[in-house]
Structures are given as C-alpha cells and as structure tokens.
Amino acid sequence: MAFRSRTTHIFAGQGRDQPSSSLTGYSLGLLLLRMMLGIIMVTHGTQKLFGWFNGAGVDGTAQYFKQAGYPAAKAMAVIAGLSESLGGAGLFLGLLTPLAAAAVLGTMVNALGVTWEGGFLLPSGVEFTLLVAVSATALALTGPGAYSVDHYLPVLRAHRVTYGVAAIALALVTGAIFLLIRS
C-alpha cells in the first residue's frame, strides 16, 4: 500500500490510478534495464582497470587514450575505468542512480566523440554506444524504480526529475570538457 501511494504520481495525467500490476511491471522493467546496463558497464570498466574479461588493463587502455589524443593517458584510462565500473555498480544496485547514470553517460559522450566517424553500425559504428548513452539518460530521468537501494534510503526515496536533469547536464558538461582537452 505504501509503495502504491508513493508511486501513483508516475501515472499522473492518465485520469486514474493504475493497478499495482502496472506499477510492479514498471519497477521490474527498470530493474532489468538497470541490472543489464550495470553488468555491461562494470564489465567494460574492469576490462580497463584490471584487464579482466580479455581487457587491456590500465596500460593497454592508456595506449588507446594516447592514440585518441588525450593528455595524461594513464589517468584518463583510470578515470574511464572507474566511471564505468562505479557507474555500472550504482546502476545495478539502484544506488545514487542519477549520479551513476551520469558517470556512464559522461563516458559514453567521450566514446561517441572518439568513434563517431566510424559510421553507425558495428564493428566500428556507434549504435551500441548510443544505446548505452540513451539507456543511462533514461534511467537518470525515470529513477531506479521500487526494487533499488535508493528506494529504501529516506533521502533518495523520492526521485525527482530535476535530479535526473541535473545529472544529465553534469555528464554532458564533463564529457564535453574531456573531449575538448583532446589534441
């Protein structure tokens, strides 16, 4: 009952309260999206940081950043790996969801900036990166849903779209700054 009273506002403007099955479906959908995106991002981050999952590790990732024109390539590799790992873990858990989504989105802004000329479709295209960026943006705006750590923390329980918009703005500005320092 408490869940319904806190989440009925999600469906405001539709003229009626939605049955609890709609709210459950909404939260389950967000849970699945968060968990999958979180797993993908943690995997990519740990490839960069530790060389896990056939990754390059910090030194190999730093070589890529150096070739892409970033100064302090090793520091950039660590920043990217931490942003992906911690952002992914936050999304998976639904913890500090707007900030976790911002970490992922900021990294994807840079990935898009570096790979945009490769076309749309893989293997050198950007469609996967765009999907990750848009998914992170969507989660920043919607919040984590009921099945999340945020839902059980009093300060974070009531997700506000303004939190998501602020997180997206932070990600876009930070991502743009990192792109601008490339040579």
N, C-alpha and C positions, 0 to 999 in steps of 0.2 A: 504494500500500500504506500509506504514512504517513497519507494522508487517511482511509482506512478505519479505521485504528486509533484516530485521534483522534475520529472521528465515530460510531463504533459505539454509544457511550453514548446517542446520540439515540434509539435504538430500544430502549433497555434496558427490561426488563419484558415484552417480547414473546416471550421464551423462546428467541430465536435471533438470530443476526446477519442483518442484511438484506443482500441482494445490493448490489453497488456501484451498480447502476442505480437502486435506491431512494434511495441517498444522493445520487446525481447529480441525480435528479428533485427531491429536497428542496432542494438548493442552487440549482438552476435556478429553482424556484418562488420561493424567497426573492429571487433576483437580479431576476426580473421584477417582483415586488412592490416591492422597494426602488427599482428604476430608475423605474417609473411614478410611484410616490409622490414620489420625489425630483424628477422633472421637473415634476410638478404644483406642488410646493411652491416650487421655485426660480422657476417662472413667476409664481406669486402674490406671492412676495417681491419680485421685480424689478418687478412692477407697482406695488407700494407704494413702493419705493425710487427707481426711475428713470422710472416712467411707461411702461415697456416693455409690449408686448402690450396696448395700449389701456388701460393702467392710469392711475391718478390721480396717481401720483408722491407724494412726501412731503407736499406741501402739500394736495393733494386728500384723501389718506388721513388727514391730521391733521384736516381738517374733519369727516370721518366720526367719528373718535375723539372730537372735541369734542362732536358731537351725541349720541354714545353715553354721554357723561358722564365721560370720562376726563380727569384733570388733565394738564397738560403734553402736550397732544395731539400736538405735533410729535415730541417724544421718544418717545411711545408708538408713533407711526407708524414711526419708525426701528427701535425695538425689535421690533415685529411683523415688519417687512420683513426685518430681519437674522435673526430667529429662523426665519422661513420659508425664506429664501434659504440660510443656512448649514446649517440642519437638513436641508433638501432636498438640498443638495450632499453632506452627510455620508451621508445615506441612499443616494443614488445611487451613491456610491463604496464604501459599506460601511465608512466611516471613523468611528471613535468612535460606532458605531451606537446604543448605548443613549442616549448624550447627544444625538445627532442626533434620535432619536425623541422624546426628552423636549422638545426645542425645538419640534418640530412639535406634540406633544400639548399643551404649555402654551398655545400659541397657539390651538389648537382649543378648549380649555377656555374661553377668553375668547370666542371666536366663538360657542360654544354658549350661553354666558351672555347674550350680547347678542341673539342671534337666536332663542332658544328659543320665544318666544311666537308666532313666525311659523308654527307648525304643523310637520308632519313633511315634507311633500313640497315640492320646489322649485316656484315660483321663490323663495318666501320661507321655505321649510322648512329643516330641519336635517339631512336624511338624508345629504347629501354631506359635511357637516362631521363627522357621526358616523362615516361610513365612513373618513374620513381619520384621525380620532382613534383608532378601533379598529385600523386598519392600523398606525399608529405604535406603539400599545401592543403589538400582536402582534410587531412587529419588535424592540421593546425586550426582550421575553421570549425570543424564539427566537434572537436574534443574527442576524448578516448572512449566514451560510452560507459555503461554501468559496470562492465567487467574489467576494471582497471584499478591500479593503485590510487590514481588521482581521485577516483570516486569515493574512496574511503578516508581521504585526508580532508579535514574540515576546510582548510584554506583553499584547496584545489577542487573541491567537490563541484562547485557551481562554475562550470566552464562558461566563459563569456566570449563571444565572437571577437570582441576587442582584443582579447589575449592572442587569439589566432592572427588577427590582422597585424598586431604589433610584432609578433614572432616572424611573420612573413616579411614585413618591412625590414626587420633586423637581418634576416637571411639574405634578402636581396641587396641591401646596402653592403653588408660584409662580403658577400660573394663578389659584388662589383669592385670593391676595393682590392680584393685579392687578384681579380682579373686585370685591374689597372696597373698593378705593380709588376706584371709580367713584362719582359723586354721583347 
